[in-house]
Amino acid sequence: MAEKSYNADDLKILEGLEAVRVRPGMYIGSTGVKGLHHILWEIVDNSIDEAANGYADEITVKLWKDGSASVRDNGRGMPTDVNSKVKMSGVEIIFTKLHAGGKFDNNNYAFSGGLHGVGASVTNALSEWLSVEVYRGTVFKMDFKSSYDKERKKWQCGIPVAPLQNTKQKTAEKGTFVRFMPDKEVFETVDWNYETVAKRLRELAYLNKGVRINFIDERERFTYEEEVDDNGNAVTLKIKQPAPEPATFKYDGGITDFVKHMSEDKTALYAQPLYYSAIKDVQIKGAPAGKIKVEFAFCHTKDDNESLYSFVNNISTVEGGYHETGFHNGLLKVINDYSRANGFLKAKDSAFIADDVKEGLTAVLTVKMNNVQFEGQTKTKLGNPEVKLPVEQAVAEGLQKLIAERGSKVIFDKIAQKAKFAADDRIKHRAERDVAKAASENDGLNLVGKLAACSGRNPEMNELFIVEGDSAGGTAKQARVRQYQSILPLRGKPLNVQKKTALQALQNEEIKTLISAIGAGFNRSFDVEKTKYKKVIILSDADQDGMHIRCILLTFFFKYMRDLVNAGCVYIGMPPLYKVYKNDAVEYAYDDAELDEKIKKIGKGYQLQRYKGLGEMSAEQLWETTMNPATRNLIQVTIENAADAADVIDMLMGDKVDGRKEFLNKNANFNKVDGFIDKVRFERESAGERD
């Protein structure tokens, strides 16, 4: 066969923002729910940067009836003058040029979340239309639009409808208003999630003390209920629901209020969280000398686990990084010194280790800096090693000053005593590590007659289905592809580990079986690199018991294998709720909202089957709807907001019942993924995209 020519004319040149349109995943991660909200965060972050640098104190986010979203701040307003080099207004540069903005030096923003200069332009490129108003003495307006040029066969992305217009309308207001419509041609869904937006705005209000953030949602809401008419036919009713009341988030205590909120369902050892803030010098490799702002607040509770929530420039670093290492080092050094000086550690005693002072710690650490380097599976791990030392110094300096304050000795005595108990318990319960190791390694003992293992040995390809019940497990075993799909049936509900110690959890047979199947250890010894499966899929019935099992398993993964979640390895399998059919035509509906669409597609004379459990499906149906990578719907579980996730897990799965009933009455809908699980982020798996 003749070799195909390859020369310069074969190279495709993407102009303007077309590259964003062609490869959106490179800029926003995905075109699913997460990517949709990402383009909103890009605009919100611009307003937050104005507030974080002292130029704004109020931000309003609004979801409109037509599906568009807007962000309004009372900051300085985007630049409206013309740039002398490119002969464009500042507004046009911000919304049409990648890697352009005011955040590449320290002159405009001391610290900023958007450090890549692509935010606003990417939002523009992935929107049907975008409109901007700037208030700087007079009102300036500019509109952008995206369309497909059929003749040139190219996308015209975020093209200005006209140059920036000075309306000459005088105004005493200041700031910027941006409204945009996500493009249905780009995103798998353009349905904003109320809870996702509200949680992020609440978090930003905690992290930016005194800033008022308003949230308004004017969209129409509907629920679907099934009834039977007088002729015995199934009828689906579409019922309009009232819009939620506007919400306002403002916390004058900042991250101190955040810590109070995160520990309110726990028993605190002292009344008020400890707080400190400092600005330190930092020298990032390859960058000019700069400053880093370190702020932290924490308290200790009677819990066993640490809850540390860290942020860099308002971005949640759920995978940690060097700032967390510096925080722990500073805390450990001061508590060890204090304990030696005050008799909690005798001369013969070994010093505390980091795990001792972490026990029962609820803390918020926030760092603001320039030249941030993120890494990790989800780009939420701080990779600047130069940050560790200044954070450690700030923490040690802050704690020493707090110790010197009158009345603080009582607090630090309790912290030292808590660390001493943890150290004694660590020595006493070394058996936990041995049991975990045995559970992880002794496959022959724990998995005989339980796990139907796949024959493949490549973790990147292999999938573990955790299936509710022996009946559904038997069907799944018949449906699976033996080469890469393993089936682990659960015999009854697993243990709710939120109410148990690690040692108690390890006495439970279902938990030990799960640890053995995954094969990567447990708790502090867990190593995600050793996992046998890069997809661990929870497959349960779409009813109350099934939802409870999901909650229990997610609680286990969150508490003892959190890195598995952070690495994007945990999924929810989504079996259909309904089968709509007539003659040879068959459609499956995965939620009530989709049911109406499928009924219309099948037409009159349809028949409806409601699946109450996985065991009602044949092996062929289970494969087609739930297990076949080309046709199934998987929902990937990631921790978008670890603080909210921990808060809800404590409330729903812990010992305290206050607020649990109210939460369930408001959120629980066992016919869809909602409520508890909505506190983590879900991403629908595109058919075949990851397989």
Secondary structure, 3 states (H helix, E strand, C coil): CCCCCCCHHHCCCCCCCHHHHHCCHHHHCCCCHHHHHHHHHHHHHHHHHHHHCCCCCEEEEEECCCCCEEEEECCCCCCCCECCCCCCEHHHHHHHCCCCCCCCCCCCCCCCCCCCCCHHHHHHHCEEEEEEEEEEEEEEEEEEEEEEECCCCEEEEEEECCCCEEEEEEEEEEEEEEEEEECCCCCCCCCCCHHHHHHHHHHHHHHCCCCEEEEEECCCEEEEEEEECCCCCEEEEEEEECCCCCEEECCCCCHHHHHHHHCCCCCECCCCCEEEEEEEEECCCCCCCEEEEEEEEEEEECCCCCEEEEEECCEECCCCEHHHHHHHHHHHHHHHHHHHHCCCCCCCCCCCCHHHHHCCEEEEEEEECCCCCEECCCCCEECCHHHHHHHHHHHHHHHHHHHHCCCHHHHHHHHHHHHHHHHHHHHHCCHHHHHHHHHHHCHHHHHCCCCECCCCCCCCCCEEEEEECHHHHHHHHHHCCCCCEEEEEECCCCCCHHHCCHHHHCCCHHHHHHHHHHCCCCHHHCCHHHCCCCEEEEECCCCHHHHHHHHHHHHHHHHHCHHHHHCCCEEEECCCCEEEEECCEEEEECCHHHHHHHHHHHCCCCEEEECCCHHHCCHHHHHHHHHCCCCCCEEEEECCCHHHHHHHHHHHHCCCCCCHHHHHHHHCCCCCCCHHHHHCEEEECCCCCCC
